[in-house]
């Protein structure tokens, strides 16, 4: 029997794990344990933030997220309100400064006007 790599058994057989079913299962577990449910976008925000903090080039992150450079920059400009929600206070300031420098290079590389 062959099944997709990420699949789960249902009464009607094996089903592939979709984004929707994954988020639904996560939210069911969290709500049952008195945690708030999370929108799918929260996973994107956290993933993007983590990649930036690890020093991944913003161009690579934008391609992985299938974002235009402008959409990625619009998202990043909201980072002051987003970061506190998704990272701990123990973050190394050098990593944050490195992310800021990477985003400055990204803006220049894509000739995006500053606002």
C-alpha positions, 0 to 999 in steps of 0.5 A: 500500500502506498500513501502520501508521506504526510497522511493519516487514517480516517474511517474511509481510508488514508488521507493526505495531510492538507494545510487546512486539516493540519491547522484544524488538528492543531487548533483542536489540541490547543483549544482542548488544552485551554490555549487560543486557536491560531490562524494559518497566517501565524505559522507563516509569520513565525516561520519567516521570523525564524528564518530571518533571525537565522540569517537566511537571505530575505530573497530566499525567504520571499521566494519560498513564501512565493511573495513579490518583493513588495509584499515581503517588504510590506510584511516586514515593515509591520515587524515592530508589532509582529516580532513581540508576538512571536519571539522571546525576550532572550533574543540576541540583539546582534541577530536582530541587527543582522536582520535589519541589515539584511532587509536594508540590502533587500530594499536596495537590491529590489529598488523599493522606495523607502517610506 
